[in-house]
Amino acid sequence: MKICMSASANSLGTPIDARYVRCPYFIIVDSETMQFEAIPNIFLSKRSNFVYKQ
């Protein structure tokens, strides 16, 4: 199974970033082989007017 996590750096041992939309990297891990791919968040530098209201 492949799992996607938000990350603060491009390595497997990095802490998960709590800001999923604004994280620097997404890490996709294959849970069977533990191989991973780090993908830079291309939207990190974009400004957004999105406001979450409960």
N, C-alpha and C positions, 0 to 999 in steps of 0.2 A: 504494500500500500504506500502511496506517496502522500506526504503531509507537507503543507506549506505553513511556515512560521514567519512572523515579523522579527527582524534582527537588527541589532545596532552596528554590526560589522559583518564582513563577508566570510566568516569561518563558522564551522559547526559548533565550536565551544563557546560562542559568544552568547551573552544573555538575550532573552526574548525582549523585544521592544514593545512596551505597552501601547504605543501609539501606532496601531496597525496601518492607518492611512498615511501617516507621516514618518514611517520607519525608513531608514536609509537602505535597507536590503530586505528582500524576501528570500528565505532559504527553503528549497524544496528537498525533502529527504525521503529516500526510499527506505522504509522501515525494515525491509528484509535484507538488504545489502549494506545499509548505512552509507551509501553513496549520496552525495548532495550536490546541489547546484545553487550558487548564490546569484541572485538577479537584482541589479540595482533598481531602486524605485525611481522611475523616470518622472514621476509626478511630484517628487519631493520638493522641487524648487518652484512648483506652480503655486500661485496664490489662489485661495478658494474663499468664496463668500458663504460657504455652507455653515450654518449654525444649527446645532442639535438642540432641540427644545423638548422637554418631557411634558 
